[in-house]
Amino acid sequence: MYVVTVEFGIKPGSVAAFRPAMLENAKASVTDEPGCRQFDVCFDTEDPSKCFLYEVYDDRAAFEVHLAMAHFKSFDAAVAPMLDSKLVKIWELVQGSVLP
């Protein structure tokens, strides 16, 4: 399994607009992409300007499909000006609840 984590630093005053856009993107990813197995959205309880994603895909090709989806492209363009930072990391899932 192919795991992607993303850490967002959201600009002051942008959290209220970022949050629903992020949740809509996550829902569309799980609903519309057969290769997307999990898409968790987390916000820091002490600093809501920090958002963490944990995404699980069948493989790299499924993640590439995600990046090409209209909903992702729209989300990515919309939130880019709202961000102070974005850190993407790729992982290999070797044990977890999404494995058969």
N, C-alpha and C positions, 0 to 999 in steps of 0.2 A: 504494500500500500504506500501511497505517496502522500506525505503530510506537508502542509504549508502552514506556517505561522506568520502572522503579521502583527506588528506593533505600530499603532498610530499615535502620534502626538497631535492633538486637535487644538487649533488656535483658540484663544479666549474669545468667547462670544459665538463660537461656531458649533458647540456641542448640540444645541437644540435642533439645528438643521442636519448635522451629521448623523445623529442617532437614527432617525426614521429612514434615511437613505441607506444606511448600513443594514438595518433590519430588512428592508425591502430587497436589497441585493442578496442577502443571505438566504431569504426565503425562496427567491427565484432560482438561486443556485441549486438548492436541494430539490426543488419541485421540477425544474426544467432540464436538469443535467443528470442523465442516468449514471454517469461516472463519478458524481459527487456524492459521497456516502455520509458526510458529516460536515456541518458548518456551524461552529459555535462562536457566538459573539459575546465578549465579556468586557465590562467596563470596570475600571478601578473604583472600589468603594470609597476610597479616600480622595481620589482625584478623577472626576468624571471626564477630564480632558484626555485621559489615556484609555485606549481601546485595544483589546487583544483578540485576534482571531485564531481559531484552531480548525483547519479544514482538512478533510481526508478524501482523497481521490483514488480511483482504481489504480491509476498509473500516471506517468507524466503526460501522456496523450490526453487523458481526461482533463488534466489541469490546463493544457493548451486549449482545449475546447472551451473551458471556462473563460479563459482570457479573451477568446474570440466572440463570446456571446454579447449580444446587443445590450442586455441588462447590465453586464459588467462594464462595458465600455462607457455607457451612459453614467453609471455610478462613479467610475474612476475619474471621468472628466468633471463631474459635478462637485466631487469632494476635494479635488486637488488644491483649489485655493483655500480650503478650510484647514489644511494640514501644516503643522510645523515640522513633522517628521513622519517617515514611513520606513519600517525595517521588515523586509521579507526574508524568511529562512525556509529552507527545504530540508525535510527529514524523511527517513525511512521508518515506517511503523513495523516493528518486529513482534510486538505483542500488544493486544488491546481488544476492546469489546467489539470493534467493527470487523475483526477477522473471523472467517468462518470456523 
